[in-house]
């Protein structure tokens, strides 16, 4: 199966909840826009049952241009990390367990 | 921001739908994402990022209380890779904040 995209999420809201196609598309867009805006404001996002999106500040560290081997510092930056919740981890593990049997 | 805050934010901006409708929609989106990963498939959201599974090899673990060794099977764990737009936007804010601090000091 191909990857899940916003279009398929909107289709499901249309089919399962009876939202019209425009509303379904808007809600899916807003979902990701609002999560992104929150992270931009340096505010963690907690989606219970799924996981948390956290922000981490990383200091400057030495890096290297992989092509030339030249040393260039990697500037300080803020990055997003995702910590899956217990429920999601358990569901994913249950699947992987079935596959390997 | 929590799930209920997200629901309220969307409901405020999406005036066609009731809070109840938005709540069901948000829960359905999250459920579909969980189902997709639990079935071993990827999620790809342009401008936001992608979710996939990473394999963790089997290893010998230890019970921290008794010190006893236990064999742990290989498993899959969910992984998120932020997309370029999300990375850039989160980082741009850090740069703005730092610039503001410099302005205050000068």
N, CA and C atoms of all chains as a GROMACS GRO file, in nm:
protein
  621
    1UNK      N    1   0.084  -0.120   0.000
    1UNK     CA    2   0.000   0.000   0.000
    1UNK      C    3   0.087   0.124   0.000
    2UNK      N    4   0.045   0.229  -0.072
    2UNK     CA    5   0.123   0.353  -0.074
    2UNK      C    6   0.102   0.429   0.056
    3UNK      N    7   0.181   0.532   0.077
    3UNK     CA    8   0.178   0.607   0.203
    3UNK      C    9   0.047   0.682   0.221
    4UNK      N   10   0.007   0.698   0.346
    4UNK     CA   11  -0.112   0.778   0.380
    4UNK      C   12  -0.082   0.927   0.357
    5UNK      N   13  -0.173   0.995   0.286
    5UNK     CA   14  -0.156   1.139   0.260
    5UNK      C   15  -0.279   1.215   0.310
    6UNK      N   16  -0.271   1.348   0.303
    6UNK     CA   17  -0.382   1.432   0.346
    6UNK      C   18  -0.509   1.403   0.265
    7UNK      N   19  -0.491   1.372   0.136
    7UNK     CA   20  -0.607   1.345   0.050
    7UNK      C   21  -0.687   1.225   0.102
    8UNK      N   22  -0.614   1.120   0.144
    8UNK     CA   23  -0.685   1.002   0.195
    8UNK      C   24  -0.752   1.030   0.330
    9UNK      N   25  -0.689   1.117   0.409
    9UNK     CA   26  -0.750   1.153   0.538
    9UNK      C   27  -0.881   1.227   0.513
   10UNK      N   28  -0.881   1.319   0.416
   10UNK     CA   29  -1.002   1.394   0.384
   10UNK      C   30  -1.110   1.299   0.331
   11UNK      N   31  -1.071   1.203   0.248
   11UNK     CA   32  -1.168   1.104   0.196
   11UNK      C   33  -1.237   1.030   0.310
   12UNK      N   34  -1.159   0.994   0.411
   12UNK     CA   35  -1.218   0.917   0.522
   12UNK      C   36  -1.316   1.003   0.602
   13UNK      N   37  -1.283   1.132   0.621
   13UNK     CA   38  -1.375   1.220   0.695
   13UNK      C   39  -1.505   1.237   0.616
   14UNK      N   40  -1.493   1.239   0.485
   14UNK     CA   41  -1.610   1.249   0.397
   14UNK      C   42  -1.695   1.121   0.407
   15UNK      N   43  -1.630   1.006   0.395
   15UNK     CA   44  -1.702   0.878   0.394
   15UNK      C   45  -1.757   0.839   0.531
   16UNK      N   46  -1.674   0.858   0.635
   16UNK     CA   47  -1.709   0.807   0.766
   16UNK      C   48  -1.792   0.904   0.849
   17UNK      N   49  -1.761   1.034   0.838
   17UNK     CA   50  -1.831   1.131   0.922
   17UNK      C   51  -1.932   1.215   0.845
   18UNK      N   52  -1.931   1.203   0.713
   18UNK     CA   53  -2.027   1.278   0.633
   18UNK      C   54  -1.996   1.427   0.622
   19UNK      N   55  -1.873   1.466   0.650
   19UNK     CA   56  -1.835   1.606   0.623
   19UNK      C   57  -1.837   1.623   0.471
   20UNK      N   58  -1.868   1.745   0.421
   20UNK     CA   59  -1.859   1.759   0.276
   20UNK      C   60  -1.712   1.769   0.237
   21UNK      N   61  -1.685   1.752   0.108
   21UNK     CA   62  -1.544   1.738   0.066
   21UNK      C   63  -1.460   1.860   0.101
   22UNK      N   64  -1.520   1.978   0.089
   22UNK     CA   65  -1.445   2.100   0.118
   22UNK      C   66  -1.412   2.109   0.268
   23UNK      N   67  -1.512   2.082   0.351
   23UNK     CA   68  -1.488   2.084   0.497
   23UNK      C   69  -1.383   1.981   0.537
   24UNK      N   70  -1.394   1.862   0.479
   24UNK     CA   71  -1.301   1.754   0.513
   24UNK      C   72  -1.158   1.795   0.481
   25UNK      N   73  -1.141   1.856   0.364
   25UNK     CA   74  -1.007   1.898   0.320
   25UNK      C   75  -0.955   2.009   0.414
   26UNK      N   76  -1.045   2.103   0.448
   26UNK     CA   77  -1.004   2.214   0.536
   26UNK      C   78  -0.961   2.166   0.674
   27UNK      N   79  -1.039   2.073   0.730
   27UNK     CA   80  -1.007   2.025   0.865
   27UNK      C   81  -0.870   1.956   0.866
   28UNK      N   82  -0.844   1.876   0.763
   28UNK     CA   83  -0.714   1.807   0.757
   28UNK      C   84  -0.600   1.910   0.744
   29UNK      N   85  -0.620   2.011   0.658
   29UNK     CA   86  -0.519   2.117   0.643
   29UNK      C   87  -0.494   2.187   0.776
   30UNK      N   88  -0.605   2.222   0.843
   30UNK     CA   89  -0.594   2.297   0.969
   30UNK      C   90  -0.524   2.214   1.076
   31UNK      N   91  -0.552   2.085   1.077
   31UNK     CA   92  -0.489   1.997   1.176
   31UNK      C   93  -0.337   2.013   1.170
   32UNK      N   94  -0.281   1.998   1.051
   32UNK     CA   95  -0.135   2.005   1.040
   32UNK      C   96  -0.083   2.148   1.052
   33UNK      N   97  -0.160   2.246   1.003
   33UNK     CA   98  -0.120   2.387   1.016
   33UNK      C   99  -0.110   2.427   1.163
   34UNK      N  100  -0.209   2.385   1.242
   34UNK     CA  101  -0.211   2.425   1.384
   34UNK      C  102  -0.100   2.356   1.462
   35UNK      N  103  -0.072   2.231   1.431
   35UNK     CA  104   0.038   2.161   1.499
   35UNK      C  105   0.169   2.233   1.464
   36UNK      N  106   0.184   2.266   1.336
   36UNK     CA  107   0.307   2.334   1.293
   36UNK      C  108   0.321   2.472   1.358
   37UNK      N  109   0.211   2.546   1.364
   37UNK     CA  110   0.216   2.680   1.425
   37UNK      C  111   0.255   2.671   1.572
   38UNK      N  112   0.200   2.573   1.640
   38UNK     CA  113   0.232   2.556   1.781
   38UNK      C  114   0.382   2.530   1.797
   39UNK      N  115   0.437   2.444   1.714
   39UNK     CA  116   0.580   2.411   1.722
   39UNK      C  117   0.665   2.533   1.686
   40UNK      N  118   0.617   2.613   1.591
   40UNK     CA  119   0.687   2.737   1.555
   40UNK      C  120   0.696   2.832   1.674
   41UNK      N  121   0.590   2.833   1.755
   41UNK     CA  122   0.588   2.919   1.875
   41UNK      C  123   0.668   2.857   1.988
   42UNK      N  124   0.737   2.748   1.960
   42UNK     CA  125   0.818   2.677   2.060
   42UNK      C  126   0.730   2.613   2.168
   43UNK      N  127   0.611   2.571   2.125
   43UNK     CA  128   0.517   2.510   2.219
   43UNK      C  129   0.498   2.363   2.182
   44UNK      N  130   0.526   2.276   2.277
   44UNK     CA  131   0.511   2.130   2.259
   44UNK      C  132   0.368   2.094   2.219
   45UNK      N  133   0.350   1.988   2.144
   45UNK     CA  134   0.215   1.941   2.107
   45UNK      C  135   0.195   1.801   2.161
   46UNK      N  136   0.086   1.782   2.239
   46UNK     CA  137   0.060   1.652   2.299
   46UNK      C  138  -0.070   1.596   2.243
   47UNK      N  139  -0.059   1.488   2.164
   47UNK     CA  140  -0.179   1.425   2.110
   47UNK      C  141  -0.196   1.291   2.180
   48UNK      N  142  -0.283   1.289   2.283
   48UNK     CA  143  -0.294   1.168   2.364
   48UNK      C  144  -0.341   1.052   2.277
   49UNK      N  145  -0.285   0.936   2.300
   49UNK     CA  146  -0.317   0.818   2.220
   49UNK      C  147  -0.224   0.805   2.100
   50UNK      N  148  -0.152   0.913   2.067
   50UNK     CA  149  -0.062   0.908   1.952
   50UNK      C  150   0.082   0.936   1.995
   51UNK      N  151   0.106   1.060   2.039
   51UNK     CA  152   0.242   1.092   2.084
   51UNK      C  153   0.261   1.241   2.102
   52UNK      N  154   0.382   1.278   2.143
   52UNK     CA  155   0.415   1.419   2.166
   52UNK      C  156   0.518   1.469   2.066
   53UNK      N  157   0.498   1.592   2.020
   53UNK     CA  158   0.599   1.658   1.939
   53UNK      C  159   0.670   1.756   2.032
   54UNK      N  160   0.799   1.733   2.053
   54UNK     CA  161   0.877   1.817   2.144
   54UNK      C  162   0.976   1.901   2.065
   55UNK      N  163   1.029   2.005   2.131
   55UNK     CA  164   1.130   2.090   2.068
   55UNK      C  165   1.259   2.078   2.146
   56UNK      N  166   1.369   2.070   2.075
   56UNK     CA  167   1.499   2.063   2.141
   56UNK      C  168   1.592   2.164   2.081
   57UNK      N  169   1.669   2.229   2.169
   57UNK     CA  170   1.767   2.328   2.122
   57UNK      C  171   1.902   2.259   2.115
   58UNK      N  172   1.964   2.272   2.001
   58UNK     CA  173   2.096   2.211   1.985
   58UNK      C  174   2.200   2.319   1.968
   59UNK      N  175   2.308   2.305   2.040
   59UNK     CA  176   2.417   2.402   2.031
   59UNK      C  177   2.495   2.386   1.902
   60UNK      N  178   2.579   2.481   1.872
   60UNK     CA  179   2.664   2.471   1.754
   60UNK      C  180   2.759   2.352   1.772
   61UNK      N  181   2.785   2.279   1.664
   61UNK     CA  182   2.879   2.167   1.674
   61UNK      C  183   2.961   2.160   1.545
   62UNK      N  184   3.079   2.097   1.553
   62UNK     CA  185   3.162   2.092   1.434
   62UNK      C  186   3.103   1.997   1.330
   63UNK      N  187   3.110   2.035   1.207
   63UNK     CA  188   3.061   1.950   1.098
   63UNK      C  189   3.163   1.947   0.986
   64UNK      N  190   3.128   1.879   0.880
   64UNK     CA  191   3.221   1.864   0.770
   64UNK      C  192   3.142   1.856   0.639
   65UNK      N  193   3.190   1.919   0.538
   65UNK     CA  194   3.130   1.904   0.407
   65UNK      C  195   3.166   1.764   0.356
   66UNK      N  196   3.066   1.677   0.338
   66UNK     CA  197   3.099   1.538   0.303
   66UNK      C  198   3.171   1.526   0.168
   67UNK      N  199   3.152   1.624   0.080
   67UNK     CA  200   3.216   1.617  -0.053
   67UNK      C  201   3.362   1.660  -0.047
   68UNK      N  202   3.387   1.773   0.018
   68UNK     CA  203   3.522   1.830   0.015
   68UNK      C  204   3.604   1.794   0.138
   69UNK      N  205   3.536   1.749   0.246
   69UNK     CA  206   3.607   1.719   0.370
   69UNK      C  207   3.638   1.844   0.450
   70UNK      N  208   3.597   1.958   0.400
   70UNK     CA  209   3.624   2.086   0.466
   70UNK      C  210   3.544   2.096   0.596
   71UNK      N  211   3.606   2.147   0.701
   71UNK     CA  212   3.536   2.162   0.829
   71UNK      C  213   3.451   2.288   0.829
   72UNK      N  214   3.322   2.272   0.861
   72UNK     CA  215   3.234   2.389   0.874
   72UNK      C  216   3.145   2.367   0.994
   73UNK      N  217   3.132   2.469   1.080
   73UNK     CA  218   3.047   2.449   1.198
   73UNK      C  219   2.900   2.438   1.160
   74UNK      N  220   2.826   2.351   1.230
   74UNK     CA  221   2.680   2.341   1.213
   74UNK      C  222   2.621   2.434   1.319
   75UNK      N  223   2.547   2.534   1.272
   75UNK     CA  224   2.500   2.638   1.362
   75UNK      C  225   2.401   2.584   1.466
   76UNK      N  226   2.384   2.659   1.574
   76UNK     CA  227   2.285   2.623   1.677
   76UNK      C  228   2.148   2.623   1.613
   77UNK      N  229   2.063   2.528   1.651
   77UNK     CA  230   1.930   2.524   1.592
   77UNK      C  231   1.828   2.462   1.685
   78UNK      N  232   1.702   2.483   1.650
   78UNK     CA  233   1.593   2.421   1.725
   78UNK      C  234   1.534   2.312   1.636
   79UNK      N  235   1.514   2.194   1.691
   79UNK     CA  236   1.461   2.083   1.611
   79UNK      C  237   1.338   2.021   1.676
   80UNK      N  238   1.254   1.960   1.592
   80UNK     CA  239   1.133   1.892   1.638
   80UNK      C  240   1.163   1.744   1.655
   81UNK      N  241   1.122   1.688   1.766
   81UNK     CA  242   1.134   1.542   1.783
   81UNK      C  243   0.996   1.488   1.817
   82UNK      N  244   0.972   1.364   1.779
   82UNK     CA  245   0.844   1.300   1.807
   82UNK      C  246   0.866   1.185   1.902
   83UNK      N  247   0.790   1.186   2.012
   83UNK     CA  248   0.795   1.073   2.107
   83UNK      C  249   0.661   1.001   2.102
   84UNK      N  250   0.659   0.880   2.042
   84UNK     CA  251   0.533   0.807   2.034
   84UNK      C  252   0.482   0.772   2.174
   85UNK      N  253   0.351   0.775   2.192
   85UNK     CA  254   0.292   0.739   2.320
   85UNK      C  255   0.288   0.588   2.338
   86UNK      N  256   0.259   0.545   2.462
   86UNK     CA  257   0.254   0.402   2.495
   86UNK      C  258   0.157   0.325   2.405
   87UNK      N  259   0.040   0.386   2.382
   87UNK     CA  260  -0.064   0.318   2.306
   87UNK      C  261  -0.018   0.292   2.162
   88UNK      N  262   0.041   0.394   2.100
   88UNK     CA  263   0.088   0.379   1.962
   88UNK      C  264   0.203   0.278   1.956
   89UNK      N  265   0.295   0.287   2.052
   89UNK     CA  266   0.408   0.193   2.054
   89UNK      C  267   0.359   0.049   2.064
   90UNK      N  268   0.260   0.028   2.152
   90UNK     CA  269   0.208  -0.107   2.172
   90UNK      C  270   0.140  -0.158   2.045
   91UNK      N  271   0.067  -0.070   1.977
   91UNK     CA  272  -0.002  -0.112   1.854
   91UNK      C  273   0.098  -0.147   1.745
   92UNK      N  274   0.201  -0.068   1.732
   92UNK     CA  275   0.303  -0.092   1.629
   92UNK      C  276   0.379  -0.221   1.660
   93UNK      N  277   0.410  -0.242   1.787
   93UNK     CA  278   0.481  -0.366   1.826
   93UNK      C  279   0.396  -0.489   1.801
   94UNK      N  280   0.266  -0.477   1.828
   94UNK     CA  281   0.176  -0.591   1.808
   94UNK      C  282   0.177  -0.633   1.662
   95UNK      N  283   0.179  -0.535   1.573
   95UNK     CA  284   0.183  -0.566   1.430
   95UNK      C  285   0.314  -0.636   1.394
   96UNK      N  286   0.425  -0.576   1.437
   96UNK     CA  287   0.556  -0.631   1.403
   96UNK      C  288   0.568  -0.773   1.454
   97UNK      N  289   0.508  -0.800   1.572
   97UNK     CA  290   0.511  -0.933   1.630
   97UNK      C  291   0.440  -1.034   1.541
   98UNK      N  292   0.323  -0.996   1.493
   98UNK     CA  293   0.247  -1.086   1.405
   98UNK      C  294   0.325  -1.119   1.278
   99UNK      N  295   0.393  -1.017   1.224
   99UNK     CA  296   0.464  -1.037   1.098
   99UNK      C  297   0.576  -1.139   1.109
  100UNK      N  298   0.646  -1.138   1.225
  100UNK     CA  299   0.765  -1.220   1.235
  100UNK      C  300   0.734  -1.365   1.271
  101UNK      N  301   0.609  -1.392   1.308
  101UNK     CA  302   0.574  -1.529   1.347
  101UNK      C  303   0.557  -1.622   1.227
  102UNK      N  304   0.041   2.253   2.345
  102UNK     CA  305  -0.094   2.240   2.295
  102UNK      C  306  -0.139   2.094   2.307
  103UNK      N  307  -0.258   2.075   2.361
  103UNK     CA  308  -0.312   1.940   2.376
  103UNK      C  309  -0.414   1.912   2.265
  104UNK      N  310  -0.461   1.789   2.260
  104UNK     CA  311  -0.560   1.752   2.159
  104UNK      C  312  -0.686   1.837   2.174
  105UNK      N  313  -0.731   1.858   2.298
  105UNK     CA  314  -0.855   1.937   2.314
  105UNK      C  315  -0.834   2.084   2.275
  106UNK      N  316  -0.714   2.136   2.299
  106UNK     CA  317  -0.686   2.274   2.255
  106UNK      C  318  -0.683   2.283   2.102
  107UNK      N  319  -0.627   2.180   2.041
  107UNK     CA  320  -0.623   2.174   1.894
  107UNK      C  321  -0.766   2.172   1.838
  108UNK      N  322  -0.852   2.091   1.900
  108UNK     CA  323  -0.992   2.081   1.856
  108UNK      C  324  -1.060   2.218   1.866
  109UNK      N  325  -1.037   2.287   1.978
  109UNK     CA  326  -1.102   2.417   1.996
  109UNK      C  327  -1.052   2.520   1.896
  110UNK      N  328  -0.921   2.519   1.870
  110UNK     CA  329  -0.864   2.612   1.772
  110UNK      C  330  -0.925   2.593   1.634
  111UNK      N  331  -0.935   2.466   1.593
  111UNK     CA  332  -0.992   2.437   1.461
  111UNK      C  333  -1.139   2.478   1.458
  112UNK      N  334  -1.212   2.445   1.566
  112UNK     CA  335  -1.355   2.477   1.571
  112UNK      C  336  -1.378   2.628   1.563
  113UNK      N  337  -1.290   2.708   1.620
  113UNK     CA  338  -1.303   2.853   1.616
  113UNK      C  339  -1.287   2.904   1.473
  114UNK      N  340  -1.195   2.841   1.400
  114UNK     CA  341  -1.167   2.888   1.264
  114UNK      C  342  -1.259   2.826   1.161
  115UNK      N  343  -1.308   2.704   1.187
  115UNK     CA  344  -1.395   2.632   1.093
  115UNK      C  345  -1.538   2.651   1.143
  116UNK      N  346  -1.602   2.762   1.106
  116UNK     CA  347  -1.731   2.796   1.166
  116UNK      C  348  -1.847   2.711   1.114
  117UNK      N  349  -1.824   2.638   1.002
  117UNK     CA  350  -1.931   2.553   0.947
  117UNK      C  351  -1.960   2.433   1.038
  118UNK      N  352  -1.856   2.388   1.109
  118UNK     CA  353  -1.869   2.263   1.184
  118UNK      C  354  -1.881   2.289   1.334
  119UNK      N  355  -1.959   2.201   1.402
  119UNK     CA  356  -1.970   2.211   1.547
  119UNK      C  357  -1.842   2.159   1.612
  120UNK      N  358  -1.822   2.193   1.740
  120UNK     CA  359  -1.705   2.143   1.814
  120UNK      C  360  -1.707   1.990   1.812
  121UNK      N  361  -1.827   1.933   1.824
  121UNK     CA  362  -1.843   1.786   1.825
  121UNK      C  363  -1.791   1.725   1.694
  122UNK      N  364  -1.829   1.789   1.581
  122UNK     CA  365  -1.783   1.741   1.449
  122UNK      C  366  -1.631   1.748   1.439
  123UNK      N  367  -1.575   1.860   1.486
  123UNK     CA  368  -1.430   1.879   1.478
  123UNK      C  369  -1.360   1.775   1.567
  124UNK      N  370  -1.419   1.752   1.683
  124UNK     CA  371  -1.360   1.654   1.775
  124UNK      C  372  -1.356   1.515   1.710
  125UNK      N  373  -1.466   1.477   1.648
  125UNK     CA  374  -1.471   1.347   1.579
  125UNK      C  375  -1.371   1.343   1.464
  126UNK      N  376  -1.359   1.454   1.392
  126UNK     CA  377  -1.268   1.459   1.278
  126UNK      C  378  -1.123   1.444   1.325
  127UNK      N  379  -1.086   1.517   1.431
  127UNK     CA  380  -0.948   1.510   1.482
  127UNK      C  381  -0.919   1.369   1.532
  128UNK      N  382  -1.015   1.309   1.602
  128UNK     CA  383  -0.993   1.174   1.654
  128UNK      C  384  -0.981   1.074   1.539
  129UNK      N  385  -1.060   1.096   1.434
  129UNK     CA  386  -1.054   1.006   1.318
  129UNK      C  387  -0.918   1.018   1.248
  130UNK      N  388  -0.868   1.141   1.234
  130UNK     CA  389  -0.737   1.162   1.170
  130UNK      C  390  -0.629   1.088   1.249
  131UNK      N  391  -0.632   1.105   1.382
  131UNK     CA  392  -0.529   1.041   1.466
  131UNK      C  393  -0.542   0.889   1.461
  132UNK      N  394  -0.667   0.839   1.461
  132UNK     CA  395  -0.688   0.695   1.453
  132UNK      C  396  -0.637   0.639   1.321
  133UNK      N  397  -0.662   0.711   1.212
  133UNK     CA  398  -0.617   0.664   1.081
  133UNK      C  399  -0.464   0.663   1.073
  134UNK      N  400  -0.401   0.763   1.134
  134UNK     CA  401  -0.255   0.766   1.137
  134UNK      C  402  -0.200   0.648   1.217
  135UNK      N  403  -0.262   0.619   1.332
  135UNK     CA  404  -0.219   0.505   1.415
  135UNK      C  405  -0.238   0.374   1.341
  136UNK      N  406  -0.353   0.359   1.276
  136UNK     CA  407  -0.381   0.236   1.200
  136UNK      C  408  -0.278   0.215   1.091
  137UNK      N  409  -0.246   0.325   1.022
  137UNK     CA  410  -0.151   0.317   0.910
  137UNK      C  411  -0.016   0.266   0.959
  138UNK      N  412   0.034   0.326   1.068
  138UNK     CA  413   0.164   0.284   1.121
  138UNK      C  414   0.156   0.141   1.175
  139UNK      N  415   0.045   0.108   1.242
  139UNK     CA  416   0.031  -0.027   1.299
  139UNK      C  417   0.025  -0.133   1.190
  140UNK      N  418  -0.011  -0.093   1.068
  140UNK     CA  419  -0.016  -0.188   0.956
  140UNK      C  420   0.118  -0.188   0.881
  141UNK      N  421   0.215  -0.115   0.933
  141UNK     CA  422   0.348  -0.115   0.872
  141UNK      C  423   0.363  -0.019   0.755
  142UNK      N  424   0.267   0.074   0.741
  142UNK     CA  425   0.274   0.170   0.629
  142UNK      C  426   0.322   0.307   0.672
  143UNK      N  427   0.363   0.388   0.574
  143UNK     CA  428   0.415   0.522   0.599
  143UNK      C  429   0.305   0.628   0.592
  144UNK      N  430   0.335   0.745   0.651
  144UNK     CA  431   0.247   0.862   0.640
  144UNK      C  432   0.334   0.973   0.581
  145UNK      N  433   0.285   1.041   0.477
  145UNK     CA  434   0.364   1.150   0.417
  145UNK      C  435   0.279   1.275   0.405
  146UNK      N  436   0.317   1.378   0.482
  146UNK     CA  437   0.244   1.505   0.481
  146UNK      C  438   0.339   1.613   0.430
  147UNK      N  439   0.312   1.661   0.309
  147UNK     CA  440   0.402   1.761   0.249
  147UNK      C  441   0.408   1.888   0.335
  148UNK      N  442   0.528   1.938   0.358
  148UNK     CA  443   0.545   2.061   0.435
  148UNK      C  444   0.545   2.036   0.585
  149UNK      N  445   0.512   1.913   0.626
  149UNK     CA  446   0.508   1.882   0.769
  149UNK      C  447   0.612   1.775   0.802
  150UNK      N  448   0.599   1.660   0.738
  150UNK     CA  449   0.697   1.555   0.763
  150UNK      C  450   0.642   1.418   0.730
  151UNK      N  451   0.720   1.316   0.758
  151UNK     CA  452   0.675   1.180   0.731
  151UNK      C  453   0.697   1.092   0.854
  152UNK      N  454   0.608   0.993   0.867
  152UNK     CA  455   0.617   0.895   0.974
  152UNK      C  456   0.646   0.759   0.911
  153UNK      N  457   0.734   0.685   0.973
  153UNK     CA  458   0.762   0.551   0.924
  153UNK      C  459   0.799   0.464   1.044
  154UNK      N  460   0.829   0.338   1.020
  154UNK     CA  461   0.870   0.251   1.130
  154UNK      C  462   1.020   0.226   1.121
  155UNK      N  463   1.086   0.227   1.233
  155UNK     CA  464   1.228   0.190   1.240
  155UNK      C  465   1.240   0.059   1.315
  156UNK      N  466   1.328  -0.027   1.265
  156UNK     CA  467   1.346  -0.158   1.328
  156UNK      C  468   1.448  -0.150   1.441
  157UNK      N  469   1.417  -0.212   1.551
  157UNK     CA  470   1.514  -0.224   1.662
  157UNK      C  471   1.554  -0.372   1.670
  158UNK      N  472   1.681  -0.400   1.656
  158UNK     CA  473   1.729  -0.538   1.654
  158UNK      C  474   1.706  -0.605   1.790
  159UNK      N  475   1.695  -0.738   1.792
  159UNK     CA  476   1.682  -0.810   1.919
  159UNK      C  477   1.805  -0.783   2.006
  160UNK      N  478   1.788  -0.777   2.136
  160UNK     CA  479   1.903  -0.752   2.223
  160UNK      C  480   1.883  -0.822   2.357
  161UNK      N  481   1.991  -0.831   2.430
  161UNK     CA  482   1.982  -0.885   2.564
  161UNK      C  483   1.960  -0.767   2.659
  162UNK      N  484   1.848  -0.768   2.726
  162UNK     CA  485   1.820  -0.662   2.823
  162UNK      C  486   1.848  -0.712   2.963
  163UNK      N  487   1.828  -0.625   3.059
  163UNK     CA  488   1.854  -0.662   3.197
  163UNK      C  489   1.742  -0.608   3.285
  164UNK      N  490   1.693  -0.690   3.373
  164UNK     CA  491   1.595  -0.643   3.470
  164UNK      C  492   1.669  -0.556   3.571
  165UNK      N  493   1.636  -0.426   3.576
  165UNK     CA  494   1.714  -0.334   3.660
  165UNK      C  495   1.705  -0.369   3.809
  166UNK      N  496   1.597  -0.438   3.850
  166UNK     CA  497   1.582  -0.472   3.992
  166UNK      C  498   1.666  -0.593   4.031
  167UNK      N  499   1.657  -0.698   3.948
  167UNK     CA  500   1.724  -0.823   3.985
  167UNK      C  501   1.859  -0.841   3.915
  168UNK      N  502   1.884  -0.763   3.809
  168UNK     CA  503   2.009  -0.778   3.735
  168UNK      C  504   2.008  -0.896   3.640
  169UNK      N  505   1.895  -0.965   3.637
  169UNK     CA  506   1.879  -1.084   3.553
  169UNK      C  507   1.874  -1.047   3.404
  170UNK      N  508   1.940  -1.126   3.319
  170UNK     CA  509   1.938  -1.102   3.174
  170UNK      C  510   1.809  -1.155   3.113
  171UNK      N  511   1.754  -1.076   3.021
  171UNK     CA  512   1.634  -1.122   2.949
  171UNK      C  513   1.652  -1.093   2.800
  172UNK      N  514   1.616  -1.190   2.717
  172UNK     CA  515   1.624  -1.171   2.573
  172UNK      C  516   1.506  -1.087   2.525
  173UNK      N  517   1.536  -0.978   2.452
  173UNK     CA  518   1.427  -0.894   2.400
  173UNK      C  519   1.421  -0.912   2.250
  174UNK      N  520   1.302  -0.942   2.199
  174UNK     CA  521   1.284  -0.966   2.055
  174UNK      C  522   1.303  -0.836   1.977
  175UNK      N  523   1.332  -0.847   1.848
  175UNK     CA  524   1.338  -0.730   1.761
  175UNK      C  525   1.200  -0.668   1.752
  176UNK      N  526   1.194  -0.538   1.732
  176UNK     CA  527   1.062  -0.474   1.723
  176UNK      C  528   1.068  -0.351   1.634
  177UNK      N  529   0.951  -0.300   1.598
  177UNK     CA  530   0.941  -0.177   1.521
  177UNK      C  531   0.896  -0.064   1.611
  178UNK      N  532   0.953   0.054   1.590
  178UNK     CA  533   0.909   0.172   1.666
  178UNK      C  534   0.874   0.284   1.566
  179UNK      N  535   0.771   0.366   1.600
  179UNK     CA  536   0.735   0.476   1.511
  179UNK      C  537   0.846   0.582   1.507
  180UNK      N  538   0.867   0.639   1.390
  180UNK     CA  539   0.969   0.743   1.374
  180UNK      C  540   0.911   0.858   1.292
  181UNK      N  541   0.941   0.983   1.335
  181UNK     CA  542   0.896   1.101   1.261
  181UNK      C  543   1.015   1.176   1.206
  182UNK      N  544   1.009   1.211   1.078
  182UNK     CA  545   1.114   1.293   1.016
  182UNK      C  546   1.049   1.424   0.973
  183UNK      N  547   1.084   1.535   1.040
  183UNK     CA  548   1.023   1.663   1.003
  183UNK      C  549   1.058   1.700   0.859
  184UNK      N  550   0.962   1.757   0.788
  184UNK     CA  551   0.986   1.803   0.651
  184UNK      C  552   1.063   1.934   0.651
  185UNK      N  553   1.112   1.972   0.534
  185UNK     CA  554   1.198   2.091   0.524
  185UNK      C  555   1.126   2.217   0.574
  186UNK      N  556   0.999   2.232   0.534
  186UNK     CA  557   0.927   2.354   0.574
  186UNK      C  558   0.914   2.364   0.726
  187UNK      N  559   0.880   2.252   0.791
  187UNK     CA  560   0.867   2.252   0.937
  187UNK      C  561   1.003   2.281   1.001
  188UNK      N  562   1.107   2.218   0.952
  188UNK     CA  563   1.243   2.240   1.006
  188UNK      C  564   1.280   2.388   0.996
  189UNK      N  565   1.259   2.444   0.876
  189UNK     CA  566   1.298   2.583   0.853
  189UNK      C  567   1.218   2.679   0.939
  190UNK      N  568   1.088   2.652   0.951
  190UNK     CA  569   1.003   2.747   1.025
  190UNK      C  570   1.031   2.744   1.174
  191UNK      N  571   1.055   2.627   1.229
  191UNK     CA  572   1.086   2.614   1.372
  191UNK      C  573   1.219   2.684   1.402
  192UNK      N  574   1.312   2.668   1.310
  192UNK     CA  575   1.445   2.725   1.327
  192UNK      C  576   1.446   2.877   1.305
  193UNK      N  577   1.363   2.924   1.211
  193UNK     CA  578   1.356   3.068   1.183
  193UNK      C  579   1.313   3.142   1.308
  194UNK      N  580   1.223   3.081   1.384
  194UNK     CA  581   1.177   3.145   1.507
  194UNK      C  582   1.289   3.156   1.609
  195UNK      N  583   1.371   3.054   1.617
  195UNK     CA  584   1.484   3.058   1.709
  195UNK      C  585   1.575   3.174   1.671
  196UNK      N  586   1.601   3.189   1.540
  196UNK     CA  587   1.688   3.297   1.493
  196UNK      C  588   1.629   3.434   1.525
  197UNK      N  589   1.497   3.447   1.508
  197UNK     CA  590   1.430   3.574   1.541
  197UNK      C  591   1.443   3.606   1.689
  198UNK      N  592   1.425   3.504   1.773
  198UNK     CA  593   1.435   3.526   1.917
  198UNK      C  594   1.576   3.570   1.956
  199UNK      N  595   1.674   3.505   1.893
  199UNK     CA  596   1.813   3.540   1.924
  199UNK      C  597   1.842   3.683   1.878
  200UNK      N  598   1.790   3.720   1.762
  200UNK     CA  599   1.810   3.856   1.710
  200UNK      C  600   1.748   3.956   1.806
  201UNK      N  601   1.630   3.923   1.859
  201UNK     CA  602   1.560   4.012   1.952
  201UNK      C  603   1.643   4.031   2.079
  202UNK      N  604   1.705   3.923   2.127
  202UNK     CA  605   1.789   3.931   2.246
  202UNK      C  606   1.907   4.025   2.220
  203UNK      N  607   1.968   4.011   2.101
  203UNK     CA  608   2.082   4.097   2.065
  203UNK      C  609   2.040   4.243   2.061
  204UNK      N  610   1.920   4.268   2.007
  204UNK     CA  611   1.870   4.406   1.998
  204UNK      C  612   1.853   4.466   2.137
  205UNK      N  613   1.801   4.384   2.229
  205UNK     CA  614   1.779   4.431   2.366
  205UNK      C  615   1.911   4.469   2.432
  206UNK      N  616   2.012   4.388   2.400
  206UNK     CA  617   2.141   4.409   2.466
  206UNK      C  618   2.215   4.529   2.409
  207UNK      N  619   2.191   4.561   2.281
  207UNK     CA  620   2.267   4.670   2.217
  207UNK      C  621   2.209   4.807   2.251
   0.00000   0.00000   0.00000
